[in-house]
Amino acid sequence: MDILRILDDFEETVQRSRRVPVTDKIIISEEVILDFLDRIRSILPEEIHRAKLLNRERERVIQEAQEEAAKILQEARQEAERIASESEIVKQAQSAAEEIVAQAKKVAREIKFGATEYADEILRKLEENLEKSLSVVQKARGELEKMK
């Protein structure tokens, strides 16, 4: 179950709860609140696990990009050496090699940037979800404290 759905259910329960006359307090059974807390606790590890998986995927994409960039650089160097050995086109070979290296570096930067942006967006959403969850839990605990 999605943590936001649990929080929505909790909010709905709070809104539907009976009110204590002449106060802004509501009556919710301890069992109901504890059930919501248990549900939140049970799903948080799943959300954290998903974030870790996304982070690992980001690292894998970055690693692949770096490996691809290294491969492209190696191929560019080999090509540059081959072309350089042909004396009449040495200048053309140097230019082509530099262009290939520059292109490889550009592609690697773009891939790394994209992976980093993707992971950052996912982690930002997870952080927002966790902050909302914490806010709801703190509010519920505050309501419990008021009821004591």
BAPA-784703 format. One record per residue: x, y, z of N, C-alpha, C, O in turn; residue number from 1; residue in three letters. Coordinates in steps of 0.05 Angstrom, whole numbers. Each point is the difference from the previous one (the first is absolute). Layout:
! residues N
PT     n_x     n_y     n_z    ca_x    ca_y    ca_z     c_x     c_y     c_z     o_x     o_y     o_z    k    r
PT       X       Y       Z       X       Y       Z       X       Y       Z       X       Y       Z  NUM  ala
...
END
This chain:
! residues 148
PT     n_x     n_y     n_z    ca_x    ca_y    ca_z     c_x     c_y     c_z     o_x     o_y     o_z    k    r
PT      17     -24       0     -17      24       0      18      25       0      21       0      13    1  met
PT     -29      20     -27      14      25      -2      -2      16      25     -22       2      12    2  asp
PT      43      10      -3       0      15      25     -19      24      -2     -12       7      20    3  ile
PT      10       5     -43     -18      23      -3     -29      -9       3     -16      15      11    4  leu
PT      10     -39     -20     -28     -10       4      -5      -4      30     -22       6       9    5  arg
PT      41     -17       5      -3      -4      29      -5      27      13     -17       3      17    6  ile
PT      33      17     -24      -3      26      12     -27      13      -7     -12      13      16    7  leu
PT       3     -17     -41     -26      10      -8     -22     -14      17     -19      13       9    8  asp
PT      21     -39      -5     -19     -15      16       0      11      29     -21       4      12    9  asp
PT      45       1      -2       2      11      27     -13      28       2     -15       5      19   10  phe
PT      20      11     -38     -12      27      -1     -30      -2      -1     -15      14      14   11  glu
PT       5     -32     -30     -29      -4      -2     -12      -9      26     -21       9       9   12  glu
PT      35     -27       5      -9     -10      26      -1      23      20     -19       2      15   13  thr
PT      40      15     -16       0      23      18     -24      19      -6     -13       9      19   14  val
PT       8      -4     -44     -22      18      -8     -27     -12       7     -19      15       6   15  gln
PT      16     -42      -7     -25     -12       6      -5      -6      30     -21      -8       8   16  arg
PT      42      12       8      -2      -6      28     -20      18      15      -4      23      -8   17  ser
PT      -7     -34      29     -18      16      17      15      22      14      23      -3       8   18  arg
PT     -36      25      -5      12      23      13      -9       1      29     -22      -8       7   19  arg
PT      40      19       9      -6       4      28     -15      28       1      11      20      -9   20  val
PT     -35     -20      20     -15      25       0      16      23      12      14      -3      20   21  pro
PT     -17      26     -31      11      26       9      31       0      -1      12      17      13   22  val
PT       0     -35     -27      29       0      -4       6      -5     -29     -17      -7     -16   23  thr
PT      43       9      10       8      -7     -27      12     -28      -1      14      -8     -19   24  asp
PT     -19      -8      40      11     -26       3     -18     -21     -13     -24       4      -3   25  lys
PT      36     -27      -4     -15     -22     -12       5     -25      16      19      -2      16   26  ile
PT     -36     -18     -20       4     -25      14       6     -22     -21     -15      -5     -18   27  ile
PT      39      -6      21       9     -23     -17      10     -21      19      15       6      18   28  ile
PT     -23     -30     -23       9     -21      18      30      -5      -3      12       4     -22   29  ser
PT       0     -12      43      29      -5       0       7     -22     -20      20       0     -13   30  glu
PT     -38     -20      11       4     -22     -18       2      10     -29      16     -10     -15   31  glu
PT     -33      28       8       0      11     -28      26      15      -5      12      -4     -21   32  val
PT      -4      20      40      25      15      -4      24     -19      -2      17       3     -17   33  ile
PT     -16     -22      35      22     -19       0       0     -17     -26      21      -6     -10   34  leu
PT     -45       0      -1      -1     -14     -25      13      16     -22      15     -10     -16   35  asp
PT     -22      36      15      12      17     -21      30       2       4      15      -1     -20   36  phe
PT      -6       4      44      29       1       5      14     -26      -9      21       1     -12   37  leu
PT     -33     -23      18      11     -26      -9       1      -2     -30      20      -9     -12   38  asp
PT     -41      18      -2       0       0     -29      21      18     -11      14      -7     -20   39  arg
PT     -10      30      32      21      19     -10      27     -13       5      17       1     -18   40  ile
PT     -13     -11      41      26     -13       6       7     -23     -19      22      -4      -8   41  arg
PT     -43     -11       1       5     -23     -17       7       8     -29      14     -14     -14   42  ser
PT     -24      37       5       5       8     -28      25      17      -3      12       1     -21   43  ile
PT      -3      12      42      23      17      -2      25     -15      -9      14      10     -18   44  leu
PT      -9     -34      28      24     -15     -10      -2      -5     -30      20       0     -14   45  pro
PT     -45      -5       4      -3      -5     -28       7      26     -16      14      -2     -21   46  glu
PT     -23      25      30       6      25     -13      30       5       0      12       9     -20   47  glu
PT       1     -14      42      29       4       3      14     -20     -19      20       7     -13   48  ile
PT     -30     -32      12      12     -20     -17      -2       9     -29      20      -2     -16   49  his
PT     -43      14       8      -3      10     -28      20      22      -5      11       2     -22   50  arg
PT      -7      15      41      19      22      -4      29     -11      -3      15      10     -16   51  ala
PT      -8     -30      32      26     -12      -2       3     -13     -28      22       2     -12   52  lys
PT     -43     -16       3       2     -12     -27       4      21     -21      16      -4     -19   53  leu
PT     -30      26      21       3      22     -19      28      11       1      12       7     -21   54  leu
PT      -1      -5      45      27      11       3      20     -19     -13      19       8     -14   55  asn
PT     -23     -35      19      18     -20     -13      -2       2     -30      20      -2     -14   56  arg
PT     -44       5       4      -4       2     -29      14      25     -11      12      -1     -21   57  glu
PT     -14      22      35      14      25      -7      30      -5      -2      13       8     -19   58  arg
PT      -2     -21      40      28      -6       1       8     -18     -24      21       4     -12   59  glu
PT     -38     -24       6       5     -18     -22       1      15     -26      18      -4     -17   60  arg
PT     -37      22      13      -1      16     -25      24      18      -2      12       3     -22   61  val
PT      -4       9      44      24      17       0      25     -17      -7      17       8     -16   62  ile
PT     -15     -32      29      22     -18      -5       1      -8     -30      21       1     -12   63  gln
PT     -44      -8       1      -1      -7     -28       8      23     -18      15      -3     -19   64  glu
PT     -23      27      27       7      24     -16      30       4       1      12       7     -20   65  ala
PT       0     -10      44      28       3       2      16     -21     -15      20       6     -13   66  gln
PT     -30     -31      14      12     -21     -16      -2       5     -29      19      -4     -15   67  glu
PT     -43      12       6      -3       7     -28      18      23      -9      11      -1     -22   68  glu
PT      -9      21      39      18      22      -6      28      -9      -2      15       8     -18   69  ala
PT      -6     -25      36      28     -11       0       4     -16     -26      21       2     -13   70  ala
PT     -41     -18       6       2     -16     -25       2      18     -24      17      -4     -18   71  lys
PT     -34      24      17       1      19     -22      27      15      -1      11       4     -22   72  ile
PT      -1       4      45      26      13       1      22     -18     -10      17       8     -15   73  leu
PT     -18     -34      24      20     -19      -9      -1      -4     -31      20       0     -14   74  gln
PT     -44      -2       5      -4      -3     -29      10      25     -15      12      -2     -21   75  glu
PT     -18      25      33       9      25     -12      30       1      -1      12       9     -20   76  ala
PT       1     -17      42      30       0       0      11     -19     -21      19       6     -14   77  arg
PT     -31     -30      13      10     -20     -20      -4      11     -28      17      -3     -17   78  gln
PT     -40      15      13      -5      11     -27      19      22      -6      10       3     -22   79  glu
PT      -5      14      42      19      22      -4      28     -10      -6      14      11     -17   80  ala
PT      -6     -32      31      27     -12      -5       1     -11     -28      20       3     -15   81  glu
PT     -41     -17       7       0     -12     -27       2      21     -21      15      -2     -20   82  arg
PT     -31      23      23      -1      21     -19      27      16       0      10       8     -21   83  ile
PT       1      -5      45      25      15       2      23     -14     -15      18      13     -10   84  ala
PT     -20     -39       9      21     -15     -14      -1       5     -30      21      -5     -14   85  ser
PT     -42      14       4      -2       6     -29       8      30      -2     -16      18       5   86  glu
PT      40     -13     -13      12      26       1     -15      22     -15       0      23       8   87  ser
PT     -13     -29     -30     -12      21     -16     -26      10      12     -11      21      -8   88  glu
PT       0     -35      28     -25       9      12       2       4      30     -20      -3      14   89  ile
PT      44       8      -4       4       3      28     -17      22      13     -12      -4      21   90  val
PT      10      27     -34     -16      21      11     -29      -7       2     -14       7      19   91  lys
PT       4     -21     -39     -28      -8      -1      -5     -20      23     -21       1      13   92  gln
PT      40     -18      -9      -3     -21      21      -2      13      28     -16      -7      16   93  ala
PT      34      26     -11      -1      14      26     -26      14       4     -11       0      22   94  gln
PT       1      13     -42     -25      14       2     -23     -19       5     -17       5      18   95  ser
PT      16     -27     -33     -21     -20       4       2     -12      28     -21      -4      13   96  ala
PT      44      -2      -3       4     -12      26     -10      19      22     -14      -8      18   97  ala
PT      21      33     -21      -9      19      20     -30       3       0     -13       4      21   98  glu
PT       1      -5     -44     -29       2      -3     -14     -24      13     -20       3      14   99  glu
PT      32     -27     -19     -12     -24      11       3       1      31     -20      -7      14  100  ile
PT      43      15      -4       4       2      29     -20      20      12     -12      -5      20  101  val
PT       9      28     -33     -18      21      10     -29     -10       0     -15       4      19  102  ala
PT       8     -18     -41     -27     -11      -2      -5     -21      22     -21      -1      13  103  gln
PT      41     -16      -9      -2     -21      21      -4      12      28     -16      -9      15  104  ala
PT      32      30     -10      -2      13      26     -28      14       3     -12      -1      21  105  lys
PT       3      12     -43     -26      13       1     -23     -20       5     -17       5      17  106  lys
PT      19     -28     -31     -21     -21       4       2     -10      29     -21      -4      12  107  val
PT      44      -1      -2       3     -10      27     -11      20      20     -14      -7      19  108  ala
PT      19      33     -23     -11      21      18     -31       0      -1     -13       3      21  109  arg
PT       3      -5     -45     -29       1      -3     -13     -25      13     -21       3      13  110  glu
PT      32     -26     -16     -11     -24      12       2       2      30     -19      -6      14  111  ile
PT      41      15      -4       4       3      29     -19      21      11     -13      -5      21  112  lys
PT      10      27     -35     -18      21      10     -29     -10       0     -14       4      20  113  phe
PT       6     -18     -41     -27     -11      -1      -6     -20      22     -21       1      13  114  gly
PT      40     -19      -8      -3     -20      21      -1      14      28     -17      -8      17  115  ala
PT      33      28     -13       0      14      25     -26      15       4     -11       0      22  116  thr
PT       1      13     -43     -25      15       2     -23     -19       6     -17       6      17  117  glu
PT      17     -29     -30     -21     -20       4       0     -10      29     -21       0      13  118  tyr
PT      44      -7      -3       2     -10      27      -8      22      20     -13      -6      20  119  ala
PT      22      30     -25      -6      22      18     -30       5       2     -11       5      21  120  asp
PT      -3      -6     -44     -29       3      -1     -14     -21      16     -18       6      16  121  glu
PT      26     -31     -19     -12     -22      15       5       3      30     -19      -3      16  122  ile
PT      43      10      -9       7       4      29     -15      24      11      -8       0      24  123  leu
PT       4      21     -40     -15      23       9     -29      -7       6     -12       8      20  124  arg
PT       0     -25     -38     -28      -8       4      -2     -18      25     -18       2      16  125  lys
PT      38     -19     -12       0     -17      24       2      17      25     -13      -5      20  126  leu
PT      31      25     -21       3      18      23     -26      14       6      -7       2      24  127  glu
PT      -7       8     -44     -26      13       4     -20     -20      13     -14       8      19  128  glu
PT      13     -32     -29     -18     -20      12       7      -5      29     -18      -2      17  129  asn
PT      43      -1     -12       8      -6      28      -6      24      18      -8      -4      23  130  leu
PT      12      28     -33      -6      24      16     -30       1       6      -8       7      22  131  glu
PT      -8     -13     -42     -29       0       5      -8     -21      20     -16       5      18  132  lys
PT      28     -28     -20      -6     -22      19       8       8      28     -15      -4      19  133  ser
PT      39      16     -16       9       8      26     -19      21      11      -6       0      24  134  leu
PT      -3      19     -40     -18      21       9     -26     -12      10     -10       8      21  135  ser
PT      -1     -27     -35     -25     -13       9       4     -15      26     -16       2      18  136  val
PT      38     -16     -16       6     -15      24       3      19      24     -10      -5      22  137  val
PT      25      26     -26       4      20      21     -27      13       8      -5       4      24  138  gln
PT     -11       1     -43     -26      12       6     -17     -19      16     -14       7      19  139  lys
PT      14     -33     -27     -15     -20      14      10      -4      29     -16      -2      18  140  ala
PT      42       3     -15      11      -3      27      -8      25      17      -5      -3      23  141  arg
PT       5      26     -37      -8      24      15     -29      -2       9      -6       8      22  142  gly
PT     -11     -19     -39     -28      -3       7      -2     -20      23     -16       4      18  143  glu
PT      32     -25     -19       0     -20      22       8      13      27     -12      -4      21  144  leu
PT      33      21     -23       9      14      24     -21      18      11      -3       3      25  145  glu
PT     -12      10     -42     -21      18       9     -23     -16      14     -14      11      17  146  lys
PT      11     -36     -25     -21     -16      11       6     -11      28     -17      -9      14  147  met
PT      43       9      -7       8     -11      26     -10      17      23       5      -7      23  148  lys
END
